[in-house]
Amino acid sequence: MKKITLALLLGIIMISVNAQNRAAWMKDAKWGVMLHYSIERLVSNNLLESEVNTLDGWNELIDNFDCDALAKQLSDVGAGYLIITVRHLGGFFLSPNSMYDHYMGESPRVSSNRDLVVDLYEALHKHGIKLIVYCMTNFNWNPAELIAFAYDRDDPRRAETFLRWQEVIREYSIRWGDKVSGWWFDGCYLPNTYFRHPDIPNFASMAAAARAGNPESIVAFNRGVFPRVKSITPYEDYTAGEINNPETISFRNHGGGFIDGSQIQILSYLGTTWGIGAPRFTQEDVVRFSLRINEVGGAVTWDVPPMPDGTIADDFMEQLVEIGKALGTIKK
């Protein structure tokens, strides 16, 4: 029994050490930017007409996404990384995936022709900016997906659904390799039901799928909006940190930028809500929030509404510049 207990203890310690090693760059980066890039958000923000909500319309958007211009903007403000949605809500993917197509069979495609993640990496890498991808674990499945991914409403664990979804994640990870430095998994609202199990699918297998192409990828699992920053599993490297009101952030039992073995990271939005609206904070408030998070060794990520070509509007760029100045990350 003692040997088993010691082995488990050593395993937990190694998980924690690996998390700190993998996530060290995020603490050094200090802050980053997130884009909810989807037709749904672009239409909601009155930048597009709803008629473009077709695969052809999506491919035209993706083909005209200006990776170099966005990378230059992020470099100018001193952002250390970008988080972008591979797919948001029930919309289109910004990268093809043959495993997804395999399960969907003859259903209409919902993936772009261009692999935007690869092209974004190439543009960002020139400026030393890392790329993290956002992926849902439990999103708004359309009727065809419910069938293709064996969604069982009578099975709260939805094991088969998550097993198939892990294959989609694994394919992306293997294709992208070290072009992707991290994953931010949304929708882990019932972690005990979904992932806290000795057999797969579980947190360990989800993290393994995300790291299949890059063992150094950092992973976070988002349980939802919580003012108190916390880690929900030893298998994540940084806190998901979703919060609506940065004024209410609470840090407890932390040290050196870590809480319970995970790098502190806070994610909130500068617009009215995620991916849309006008700036809701003054520049002074945005700087104050960012400094407070950095003071405890944490990284802060600000979501801003993207333009159709993927770039950031001037009013938000003004705020991002002030953040970069305050945190000392703008290159001279």
C-alpha angles and dihedrals in degrees: 000000000000091000091051091047091049091049091051091048092051090048092053091048091052091050089053094046092048090049092053092047094048095045098045092100092058092058089049092048090055095196148012146182132251129206124198094203111185139121089244091059094041091051092045089053090054092242094116139031115246090240090078090068093110133100090255090051091048093050090051090053093047092046090054096044104126104221095173094051092049092047090051091051092051091048091050092056094043099244113165099204146008127224114200132179113248085196130352125206109325099328138105130311119240091215132042120250123190094196091057089048089048092058094041093053112181095359116123113274120257098182128097121244092228119070096227093181092063093047092046090053092052091052096042095044091062087064097040092251119144127222127226122183126217116219132174121231094188112021138155100292116204118227094264092050092051088061098038094050095043095243107189114194090195092057109072091189093055090201098168091048092053092044091056092043090053088060090057090050092047092053091051092048094050092047095048097040113170091350085089116059098186152357131229109199116201129194100046089137096141103038095165092052097041109033116005096095134115091230127057138303092057140120091283094053093044091051090046091053090051091050096044091106098031121026089195095060112124117227134202129182117209118215094177139268113341124159091206108074113231144156116236101196140016087235094073125081101203137020117264087221100188110175133161099200114038090195089073099053113134124195118193134166093009136138138172092007094304134109118194092338098314129106111249112248126166123200124195139141135254096202131067088283137331111331099346145071139038125301109291098190135060116244089249092057094047091052092046093051092047094049092050092056093046091049090067091047094261132136120232125211121197121201114215130182111258125223116235090265091052097254127123124251121245097250091058093041088059090058094045091052090055091051091051091049093048094048093043097235102122110112115237 
